[in-house]
Structure formats: C-alpha cells, structure tokens
Amino acid sequence: MSNSAQTSASARINGLLDENSFVEVGAYVTARSTDFNMTSKETPADGVVTGYGTIEGNLVYVYSQDASVMGGSMGEMHAKKISNIYALAIKTSGGYRCSSRLW
C-alpha cells in the first residue's frame, strides 16, 4: 500500500490491522481554527484517523494522516489527536515501541 491521497487513511489502517479490529478514537474531532475563513471548510476528523486494533492478535495503537483534508496540513486538533493516541498507548502498556512505517 502507498501513503497517498488515493488511498484513504481509514483504508490504510484497515489494510494493516486484523479484520474488524479497529476502534477509532476522536472521530468527531474537527479543526477549530476560525482564521482565514476556515469555519466554512469541512475537516473530517481534522485530517488524521487515530485508534487501536490488533495485528496478529497483538494490541497496537495507530494513526494515519489524510492528505485529502486541507492538503495534509497539520493543525492544533490534528496534532492533539496524535499526541492523545501516544498517551493512551503509554498508559495502557508496560512500554511502547514507536514505528513510523508507511504502508
């Protein structure tokens, strides 16, 4: 799989994780910027899908950025969602391993 706007963030996550194991966290978060006439723009999930699921039965926390939302730019809530998923991973595991692979 490639990391492109042609493959949605959700599709990349579903292709990585075990079937039907993904639980999305923060699905209703949107950008809260009002500068530059941003209030009229839709930002589904603020351009990043975060959550957890399993790979070969092992619990993992994942995020995937969506380049089709705001050109892939990162805003406040986008960054906060990523930060929150890292915090959740640290809190629920004895340790964590960070990997930034593109699938």
N, C-alpha and C positions, 0 to 999 in steps of 0.2 A: 504494500500500500504506500501511497505517497502522501506527503503532508502538503496538500494543495487545496485551493478553494473548490476544486472539482469534487473532492471527497469531503463530505461534511464532518464536522468534529464528532458528532454522535456516531456516524458510520465508522470512523476510525477507532473509536472506543469499543464499539460493538464487535468490530473485527479482531480486536486484541483480546478481549475478555471472553471467559466461558459464556456460552449461550444463556441468555436470560438472567445473568447475574448482576448486571449493572444497576446501581441505585444512584440516581442523580441528586446532588446536593446543591441548593441555590439556584434552581431552575427559573425562579421568578425574579431574580435579581436583574435590574436593568441599570443603565448609566444614569447618573443623577446630575449630570452637568447641564446647566442652563445657558452656558456661554455659547457664542457662535451659532445661535438658533438651533441648538441641539434638542430642545424639547419636542420638536416635531419629528425627529428621527427615531425610528424603532431600532432598538438594540437588543434583540433576543438573547437572554442570558448574558448580556454585556460582552458577547463575543468569545466566551470561554465556557466549556462544559466541564463540570467537576463532579466527582463522585467516587464510588468504590464498587468493587466487584471481585471476582476471582479469576485467577489464571491457573489452570490445572489444579483447582481446589484451594489455592492459596489466596488469602485476602490481600488485595492491593488497592491503593488509592491512586486515582488517575485524574489528569486534566488534559484537555485538548483545545487548542485555540482555533477559532473560526475566522479565517481570513476574509470571508464574505461579509462580515459585520464590521463596518467602519474601517474597511481596508486592513483589518488585522491589528489596528492600533490598540494599545492598552491604556485603559482609563483607571480611575480610582477603584471602582467596584470590581472590575476585571481582575486587578491585582489583588484585591481583598479576597476574592473567591479562591484564587490560587494559594494565597497565604493561609486561608482557613482550612483548605484541604490538607496542607502540610501539617498544620497544628493538630488536626484530627488524626492524622496518621501517627504523629509522635505520641499523642495522648493514648491511643488505643493499641500501641505496640510497645514491646520492650526496647525496641530500637528501630531504626529505619534505614533503608538503603535508597538513595536518590539516583534515578537514572533519567536522562533526558534523551531517550532514543526517539527517532522519528520512524513511524511505522507506515 
